[in-house]
Amino acid sequence: MNDKSHISLERHVCLVCGVAYDTGNLLLDKRLRASMERHTTTGWGLCPEHQKLSDDGFVALVECDPQRSGSPSGAARMKPEQAYRTGRLAHLKRNVFAKVFNVPIEANQPCVFVEPGVIEQLQSMVAPATS
């Protein structure tokens, strides 16, 4: 039996965590031919969790391994599909990000890709919590 259909559920992939999530949209083959899988990934976005953090004024720092990523020119020019995410994340308020890294960030930019060690270095700058 053919599993293809003329409709599909649209998915995006989260820029931050790399997880596919449903957008709630339906895709339709205008010719009504059974050409689509049950789910179709159409682009990048933010999953609900990371969208809320972005809306609250946070920038996600996504650690990527430069040896396994597809961009030879480094993380600064890496495209989302080239990024090999290590799974380590950090979130900084936009104003703190601008001060720590001494660079402005676009208001609509939800994340940046960083090399291994950057998140650990930021964690070492934070005073340990006292109980």
Backbone as CSV, one residue per row, in Angstrom:
resi,resn,N_x,N_y,N_z,CA_x,CA_y,CA_z,C_x,C_y,C_z
1,MET,0.836,-1.184,0.000,0.000,0.000,0.000,0.883,1.250,0.000
2,ASN,0.517,2.229,-0.779,1.261,3.474,-0.895,0.928,4.391,0.285
3,ASP,1.959,4.877,0.989,1.746,5.763,2.134,1.695,7.223,1.740
4,LYS,1.828,7.527,0.472,1.814,8.922,0.024,0.375,9.409,-0.081
5,SER,0.245,10.737,0.010,-1.067,11.352,-0.039,-0.964,12.684,-0.770
6,HIS,-2.109,13.302,-1.027,-2.103,14.632,-1.631,-2.106,15.731,-0.565
7,ILE,-2.119,15.343,0.715,-1.986,16.311,1.808,-0.850,15.868,2.732
8,SER,-0.287,16.843,3.446,0.812,16.555,4.357,0.755,17.552,5.506
9,LEU,1.254,17.137,6.657,1.367,18.032,7.801,2.717,18.734,7.726
10,GLU,2.706,20.060,7.807,3.948,20.822,7.698,4.711,20.797,9.009
11,ARG,6.022,20.664,8.877,6.930,20.724,10.027,8.031,21.720,9.738
12,HIS,8.536,22.320,10.810,9.750,23.124,10.756,10.763,22.481,11.689
13,VAL,12.016,22.855,11.543,13.070,22.375,12.427,13.526,23.567,13.268
14,CYS,13.631,23.379,14.576,14.035,24.448,15.482,15.505,24.806,15.244
15,LEU,15.765,26.092,15.052,17.126,26.582,14.867,18.004,26.294,16.071
16,VAL,17.420,26.309,17.246,18.184,26.180,18.484,18.478,24.729,18.821
17,CYS,17.447,23.900,18.910,17.650,22.525,19.370,17.690,21.495,18.249
18,GLY,17.283,21.876,17.038,17.335,20.956,15.913,16.216,19.936,15.868
19,VAL,15.185,20.095,16.711,14.075,19.153,16.774,12.973,19.603,15.810
20,ALA,12.394,18.640,15.089,11.274,18.940,14.190,10.006,19.113,15.026
21,TYR,9.179,20.075,14.637,7.919,20.316,15.337,6.840,20.668,14.316
22,ASP,5.603,20.339,14.643,4.477,20.621,13.746,4.133,22.101,13.792
23,THR,3.835,22.666,12.614,3.452,24.074,12.545,1.946,24.258,12.658
24,GLY,1.201,23.171,12.450,-0.253,23.266,12.460,-0.830,23.545,11.076
25,ASN,0.024,23.653,10.063,-0.422,23.914,8.695,-0.536,22.615,7.912
26,LEU,-1.447,22.603,6.959,-1.593,21.496,6.034,-1.056,21.922,4.676
27,LEU,-0.385,21.012,4.017,0.106,21.250,2.665,-0.746,20.426,1.710
28,LEU,-1.054,20.991,0.554,-1.933,20.339,-0.401,-1.277,20.313,-1.774
29,ASP,-1.234,19.159,-2.385,-0.775,19.041,-3.764,-1.923,19.520,-4.644
30,LYS,-1.710,20.625,-5.339,-2.785,21.238,-6.135,-3.300,20.316,-7.237
31,ARG,-2.482,19.379,-7.674,-2.914,18.439,-8.706,-3.644,17.241,-8.099
32,LEU,-3.719,17.222,-6.762,-4.357,16.136,-6.005,-3.727,14.782,-6.314
33,ARG,-2.407,14.801,-6.486,-1.660,13.561,-6.709,-1.031,13.117,-5.394
34,ALA,-0.935,11.835,-5.218,-0.337,11.283,-4.003,1.188,11.422,-4.095
35,SER,1.676,12.602,-3.741,3.092,12.912,-3.913,3.806,13.236,-2.600
36,MET,3.062,13.312,-1.495,3.673,13.776,-0.244,3.610,12.727,0.853
37,GLU,4.621,12.797,1.714,4.669,11.949,2.908,3.697,12.509,3.951
38,ARG,3.542,11.790,5.043,2.640,12.239,6.120,3.091,13.592,6.690
39,HIS,4.409,13.767,6.890,4.977,15.024,7.378,5.965,15.554,6.351
40,THR,5.961,16.871,6.152,6.888,17.511,5.230,7.586,18.648,5.943
41,THR,8.908,18.595,6.002,9.689,19.672,6.612,9.929,20.728,5.544
42,THR,9.510,21.967,5.848,9.585,23.036,4.851,10.579,24.133,5.199
43,GLY,11.094,24.149,6.425,12.033,25.215,6.753,12.417,25.229,8.218
44,TRP,12.984,26.367,8.605,13.492,26.564,9.962,12.576,27.486,10.734
45,GLY,12.584,27.359,12.038,11.814,28.218,12.922,12.251,27.964,14.352
46,LEU,11.380,28.295,15.275,11.651,28.046,16.690,10.528,27.205,17.263
47,CYS,10.904,26.146,17.982,9.900,25.336,18.662,9.229,26.218,19.725
48,PRO,8.075,25.820,20.243,7.373,26.669,21.212,8.221,27.101,22.418
49,GLU,9.040,26.193,22.941,9.876,26.523,24.104,10.881,27.633,23.768
50,HIS,11.573,27.489,22.646,12.586,28.482,22.289,11.974,29.758,21.726
51,GLN,10.770,29.671,21.153,10.075,30.877,20.712,9.707,31.733,21.911
52,LYS,9.259,31.100,23.000,8.904,31.848,24.210,10.135,32.545,24.784
53,LEU,11.264,31.838,24.841,12.490,32.455,25.345,12.917,33.629,24.464
54,SER,12.792,33.485,23.155,13.130,34.577,22.245,12.187,35.766,22.458
55,ASP,10.904,35.479,22.612,9.919,36.545,22.869,10.192,37.256,24.187
56,ASP,10.765,36.543,25.151,11.088,37.124,26.459,12.411,37.886,26.451
57,GLY,13.056,37.997,25.289,14.264,38.810,25.167,15.573,38.063,25.304
58,PHE,15.555,36.753,25.110,16.769,35.959,25.222,17.331,35.619,23.848
59,VAL,18.644,35.488,23.777,19.344,35.001,22.595,19.917,33.641,22.976
60,ALA,19.726,32.668,22.118,20.253,31.328,22.383,21.666,31.216,21.825
61,LEU,22.565,30.689,22.646,23.910,30.351,22.200,23.913,28.843,21.983
62,VAL,24.128,28.429,20.747,24.081,27.028,20.367,25.501,26.567,20.074
63,GLU,26.002,25.655,20.902,27.366,25.165,20.704,27.401,24.191,19.528
64,CYS,28.349,24.417,18.616,28.518,23.565,17.434,29.970,23.120,17.329
65,ASP,30.149,21.909,16.849,31.483,21.362,16.649,31.969,21.768,15.257
66,PRO,33.002,22.626,15.170,33.448,23.099,13.852,34.021,21.993,12.968
67,GLN,34.594,20.928,13.560,35.142,19.841,12.755,34.044,19.023,12.081
68,ARG,32.904,18.919,12.720,31.804,18.124,12.165,30.800,18.971,11.391
69,SER,30.874,20.272,11.521,29.949,21.161,10.818,30.410,21.352,9.381
70,GLY,29.483,21.781,8.549,29.763,21.880,7.125,30.417,23.154,6.663
71,SER,30.666,24.124,7.535,31.207,25.399,7.091,32.704,25.484,7.370
72,PRO,33.532,25.556,6.329,34.976,25.646,6.552,35.414,27.011,7.062
73,SER,34.561,28.019,6.928,34.961,29.376,7.315,34.639,29.704,8.771
74,GLY,34.165,28.753,9.541,33.921,28.987,10.961,32.457,29.218,11.276
75,ALA,32.171,29.316,12.566,30.791,29.416,13.038,30.119,30.723,12.650
76,ALA,30.868,31.781,12.385,30.270,33.077,12.099,29.429,33.056,10.830
77,ARG,29.769,32.185,9.882,29.032,32.146,8.617,28.299,30.828,8.423
78,MET,28.124,30.085,9.469,27.516,28.770,9.377,26.016,28.880,9.128
79,LYS,25.527,28.070,8.217,24.094,27.991,7.946,23.492,26.940,8.879
80,PRO,22.204,27.078,9.220,21.588,26.129,10.159,21.727,24.672,9.739
81,GLU,21.609,24.387,8.455,21.696,22.995,8.012,23.125,22.459,8.064
82,GLN,24.118,23.334,8.185,25.509,22.910,8.269,25.968,22.684,9.709
83,ALA,25.227,23.208,10.663,25.643,23.183,12.069,25.503,21.788,12.671
84,TYR,26.605,21.297,13.235,26.562,20.050,13.996,26.433,20.442,15.462
85,ARG,25.214,20.395,15.969,24.930,20.830,17.335,25.432,19.798,18.337
86,THR,26.129,20.274,19.372,26.644,19.378,20.407,25.602,19.089,21.476
87,GLY,24.549,19.892,21.531,23.511,19.724,22.547,23.644,20.706,23.697
88,ARG,24.753,21.444,23.757,24.936,22.438,24.823,24.325,23.750,24.377
89,LEU,23.512,24.334,25.267,22.825,25.595,24.998,22.977,26.534,26.172
90,ALA,22.909,27.812,25.887,22.823,28.833,26.927,21.929,29.934,26.380
91,HIS,21.251,30.617,27.268,20.399,31.738,26.860,20.834,32.984,27.625
92,LEU,21.049,34.056,26.895,21.426,35.343,27.491,20.417,36.394,27.068
93,LYS,20.137,37.324,27.973,19.313,38.475,27.601,20.057,39.246,26.508
94,ARG,19.323,39.869,25.607,19.932,40.581,24.481,20.917,41.654,24.932
95,ASN,20.542,42.421,25.947,21.436,43.494,26.395,22.712,42.931,27.018
96,VAL,22.616,41.789,27.701,23.791,41.137,28.288,24.673,40.572,27.164
97,PHE,24.052,39.980,26.164,24.809,39.454,25.024,25.642,40.563,24.381
98,ALA,25.032,41.721,24.159,25.736,42.845,23.520,26.914,43.313,24.369
99,LYS,26.768,43.266,25.705,27.858,43.695,26.589,28.976,42.643,26.661
100,VAL,28.613,41.394,26.805,29.596,40.324,26.958,30.426,40.152,25.693
101,PHE,29.753,40.149,24.539,30.450,39.912,23.281,30.846,41.196,22.561
102,ASN,30.428,42.338,23.096,30.780,43.648,22.554,30.393,43.794,21.081
103,VAL,29.284,43.172,20.717,28.743,43.304,19.368,27.224,43.425,19.469
104,PRO,26.626,44.232,18.613,25.161,44.292,18.618,24.592,43.042,17.941
105,ILE,23.359,42.737,18.263,22.685,41.601,17.641,21.360,42.105,17.087
106,GLU,20.993,41.612,15.932,19.737,42.006,15.303,18.565,41.668,16.229
107,ALA,17.560,42.516,16.225,16.397,42.303,17.089,15.647,41.024,16.739
108,ASN,15.709,40.595,15.485,14.971,39.399,15.078,15.847,38.148,15.017
109,GLN,17.094,38.240,15.477,17.996,37.084,15.448,17.820,36.280,16.732
110,PRO,17.294,35.042,16.633,16.996,34.272,17.840,18.183,33.533,18.435
111,CYS,19.232,33.278,17.618,20.338,32.475,18.136,21.631,32.781,17.401
112,VAL,22.715,32.345,18.019,24.038,32.399,17.394,24.698,31.049,17.630
113,PHE,25.527,30.645,16.676,26.293,29.417,16.819,27.652,29.774,17.396
114,VAL,28.057,29.041,18.440,29.337,29.310,19.093,30.188,28.049,19.095
115,GLU,31.492,28.252,19.200,32.430,27.139,19.232,32.442,26.498,20.618
116,PRO,32.896,25.256,20.703,33.003,24.607,22.016,33.902,25.422,22.944
117,GLY,33.494,25.516,24.194,34.261,26.249,25.198,33.675,27.605,25.539
118,VAL,32.900,28.193,24.633,32.336,29.524,24.886,31.328,29.473,26.031
119,ILE,30.459,28.477,26.023,29.439,28.369,27.078,30.100,28.078,28.424
120,GLU,31.114,27.217,28.438,31.838,26.935,29.691,32.504,28.199,30.217
121,GLN,33.064,28.990,29.323,33.717,30.232,29.740,32.699,31.197,30.349
122,LEU,31.509,31.276,29.768,30.462,32.128,30.328,30.024,31.629,31.698
123,GLN,29.917,30.307,31.848,29.514,29.738,33.134,30.552,30.032,34.211
124,SER,31.816,30.065,33.837,32.869,30.347,34.822,32.846,31.809,35.267
125,MET,32.203,32.671,34.496,32.101,34.093,34.839,31.001,34.361,35.862
126,VAL,30.094,33.401,36.031,28.961,33.554,36.942,29.374,33.096,38.333
127,ALA,29.054,33.911,39.328,29.375,33.551,40.704,28.531,32.354,41.133
128,PRO,29.128,31.377,41.830,28.344,30.222,42.271,27.273,30.644,43.293
129,ALA,26.139,29.978,43.205,25.028,30.270,44.133,25.374,29.754,45.527
130,THR,25.051,30.544,46.520,25.287,30.114,47.911,23.971,29.642,48.507
131,SER,24.038,28.586,49.307,22.817,28.045,49.897,22.615,28.575,51.294
